[in-house]
């Protein structure tokens, strides 16, 4: 009887360990946020972009966590303090965000997607981005940005070719004028 009790106690202990392990893994893998949480995060993202594009430094400062780190598409890495020194450089620009994916891990949320940035309706950059948000002290804080250029906008080769042709035209005119002056003299 004692051996049977020990066997069941060991079996119960093993089942308990397996259950606890499974529960932790299952929790760690459930990263799709609820619709309401997604809505809150998208709203926070929209506020953050509004603050950046309109140069609202005071509002942005309240949203950005002290542990913020950015790695921009131009390869520059900055802390919150460094970034706030140059805050406002995107004032007047607009952005279109799409292909978003939101994942949540406890109090940490990650938004990935693509963004197109415009100056006066001219596309100046298109990037893949990753934003990191953390929920603490009863609010979401923006703590990370990483952007990677998707390549030059498709019209850039046209602009370069057109600029080259215009330059070539003016050089040809300059040469022709000099040639005419020499012939006239």
C-alpha positions in Angstrom: 0.0 0.0 0.0 2.9 2.4 0.8 4.4 1.8 -2.6 1.2 2.5 -4.4 0.8 5.8 -2.4 4.4 6.8 -3.3 3.7 6.0 -7.0 0.5 8.1 -7.1 2.2 10.9 -5.2 5.1 10.9 -7.8 2.6 10.7 -10.7 0.6 13.6 -9.3 3.8 15.6 -8.8 4.9 15.0 -12.4 1.4 15.9 -13.8 1.5 19.1 -11.7 4.9 20.0 -13.2 3.7 19.3 -16.7 0.6 21.3 -16.2 2.5 24.3 -14.8 5.0 24.2 -17.6 2.2 24.0 -20.2 0.3 26.8 -18.7 3.4 29.1 -18.8 4.2 28.2 -22.4 0.6 28.7 -23.4 0.5 32.1 -21.7 3.8 33.2 -23.3 2.6 32.3 -26.8 -0.8 34.1 -26.7 0.4 37.3 -28.2 -2.6 38.4 -30.2 -4.1 41.4 -28.4 -7.9 41.9 -27.9 -9.7 44.2 -30.3 -10.0 46.8 -27.5 -6.3 46.7 -26.7 -5.4 46.9 -30.4 -7.6 50.0 -30.7 -5.9 51.6 -27.7 -2.5 50.9 -29.2 -3.4 52.2 -32.6 -4.8 55.3 -30.9 -1.5 55.8 -29.0 0.5 55.3 -32.2 -1.7 57.9 -34.0 -1.2 60.4 -31.1 2.6 59.7 -31.2 2.8 60.3 -35.0 0.6 63.5 -34.6 3.0 64.8 -32.0 6.0 64.1 -34.2 4.6 65.5 -37.4 3.3 68.7 -35.7 6.3 69.3 -33.4 4.3 69.0 -30.2 7.3 68.4 -27.9 5.4 68.7 -24.6 2.8 66.0 -25.5 5.5 63.8 -27.0 7.6 64.1 -23.9 4.7 62.7 -21.8 4.2 59.7 -24.1 7.9 58.7 -24.6 9.4 56.6 -21.8 12.7 57.6 -20.2 14.1 54.2 -21.5 13.3 55.1 -25.1 15.8 54.1 -27.9 15.5 54.8 -31.6 17.4 53.4 -34.5 16.3 55.4 -37.5 16.3 54.4 -41.1 19.4 56.6 -41.6 21.4 54.5 -39.2 21.3 57.0 -36.3 20.7 55.5 -32.8 19.5 57.9 -30.1 18.1 57.9 -26.6 15.1 60.0 -25.5 17.4 62.9 -24.4 19.3 62.9 -27.8 16.1 62.6 -29.8 14.3 65.4 -28.0 17.2 67.8 -28.8 16.3 67.4 -32.5 12.5 67.1 -32.0 10.5 68.9 -34.6 12.6 68.0 -37.6 9.6 66.2 -39.1 7.2 69.1 -38.5 5.0 69.6 -41.5 5.5 66.1 -42.8 2.7 63.5 -43.1 2.8 59.7 -42.9 0.7 56.8 -44.0 0.9 53.7 -42.0 -0.1 50.3 -43.3 0.5 46.5 -43.1 0.4 46.7 -39.3 0.8 43.8 -37.0 0.3 44.1 -33.3 1.7 41.6 -30.7 1.4 41.8 -26.9 3.5 40.0 -24.3 2.2 40.9 -20.9 2.7 44.6 -20.5 4.9 44.9 -23.6 3.4 45.5 -27.0 5.1 45.6 -30.4 3.7 47.2 -33.6 5.3 46.4 -36.9 4.4 47.7 -40.2 5.3 50.0 -43.1 5.2 53.8 -43.3 5.3 56.2 -46.1 6.5 59.7 -45.3 5.6 62.7 -47.4 6.6 66.4 -47.5 4.0 68.4 -49.3 2.5 65.3 -50.9 5.9 64.2 -52.3 7.0 60.8 -51.1 10.4 61.2 -49.4 10.8 57.8 -47.6 9.2 54.4 -47.2 10.2 52.3 -44.2 9.5 49.1 -42.4 9.1 50.0 -38.8 9.0 48.4 -35.3 7.5 50.3 -32.4 7.7 49.1 -28.8 5.2 50.2 -26.2 5.1 49.3 -22.5 2.2 49.7 -20.1 3.3 51.0 -16.7 1.9 53.5 -14.2 -1.5 53.1 -15.8 -0.5 54.4 -19.3 1.3 53.2 -22.4 4.8 54.6 -23.0 6.5 54.7 -26.4 9.9 53.1 -25.6 11.4 52.1 -29.0 11.5 52.8 -32.7 13.4 51.0 -35.4 13.0 51.9 -39.1 14.6 50.4 -42.2 14.3 51.9 -45.6 12.5 49.8 -48.1 14.5 51.4 -50.9 14.3 54.6 -52.8 10.9 55.7 -54.0 10.2 54.5 -57.5 10.3 58.0 -59.1 13.9 58.7 -57.9 15.6 57.2 -61.0 13.3 59.4 -63.2 14.3 62.5 -61.2 18.0 61.6 -61.5 17.7 61.0 -65.2 15.7 64.1 -65.8 18.2 66.2 -63.8 21.1 64.7 -65.8 19.4 65.5 -69.1 18.7 69.1 -68.0 22.4 69.5 -66.9 23.5 68.0 -70.2 21.3 70.5 -72.1 22.8 73.5 -70.3 26.3 72.3 -70.8 25.6 71.8 -74.5 24.2 75.4 -74.7 27.2 76.8 -73.0 29.6 75.0 -75.4 27.5 76.2 -78.4 27.7 79.8 -77.2 31.4 79.7 -76.8 31.7 78.1 -80.2 29.6 80.8 -81.8 31.6 83.6 -80.1 34.8 82.1 -81.5 33.4 81.8 -85.0 32.1 85.4 -84.9 35.4 86.8 -83.8 
